[in-house]
Amino acid sequence: MVAQCDDLCAVRLWIGVVACLDTSAEPASHRGFVPSAAVGAGSEFLDVTAAESVHDVFDIYTIIFLALAVFIFLRLRSVLGQRTGRERPPYDPYAPRDAVRGATNDNVVTLPGRAAAEAGPQPAEPAEPAERWRGIAEPGTPLAAGLDAVATEDPAFDAKHFIAGARAAYEMIVMAFAEGDRRALKNLLSKEVYEGFEAAIREREAKGEKVETRFVSIDKSDIVAAEVRARTAQITLRFVSQLVSVTRDKSGNVIDGNPEKVTDVTDVWTFARDVSSRDPNWKLVATEAGQ
């Protein structure tokens, strides 16, 4: 409001000064009007022509436009201001955002810049050879070398994660075989192993026999061998478990096992995966009874 009042006063001042100059610099006969003193002196009265009136009106409009131009200039000056050398630099959408923003809000969290976002998470540094397979394989052993080969072909390989998955697969396969669940077995076994399991299930069904199995625990699941053959990684584990298993005939009589006895079972299973494939799943490719 103060700026507007100053601007209006300036315009009025300009108009007043121009009007004073106009009334003092030109004779009365040239300004389009006659002093009142001349009205009584008929011989000294001068008529103002139409052309002079138009000329005077044109001069008045020029003054008005000039005043408006000055007014607009002052308004723009007050709104836009002047450069003082302390203005903020132009906004750069790719500039880092970790600059100091001022302590207007202590709860504002500074976001990382574009360079940090494009860099993404940094990969973890590889563990030392002596620590890499701790609790799984001793350094310098053929097993450690085999695991190194697997990790070289598959950088995402994690031995502890693999063992946990193999334990779950071991229990699922044993239970699916006992229940005759071909669909579950087909997703977990290689073609050759599946054909052997399916043949045993078919023979059992033909006799009317039924297997009942219950897991008590899996006591051990150790990796005993690892290697890479023609882009196919193979890892062999030795499982030691306790379970209750019994086979009944079609009349329900027990023909094998004991429903009240917990049996120690040792199995040596080999899982394989094509490391050049996007499929992350391992499949059982070989089984044998362990000691």
Secondary structure, 3 states (H helix, E strand, C coil): CHHHHHHHHHHHHHHHHHHHHHHHHCCHHHCCCCCCHHHHCHHHCCCCCHHHHHHHHHHHHHHHHHHHHHHHHHHHHHHHCCCCCCCCCCCCCCCCCCCCCCCCCCCCCCCCCHHHHHHCCCCCCCCCHHHHCCCCCCCCCHHHHHHHHHHHHCCCCCHHHHHHHHHHHHHHHHHHHHHCCHHHHHHHECHHHHHHHHHHHHHHHHHCCEEEEEEEEEEEEEEEEEEEECCEEEEEEEEEEEEEEEEECCCCCEEEECCCCCEEEEEEEEEEEECCCCCCCCEEEEEEECC
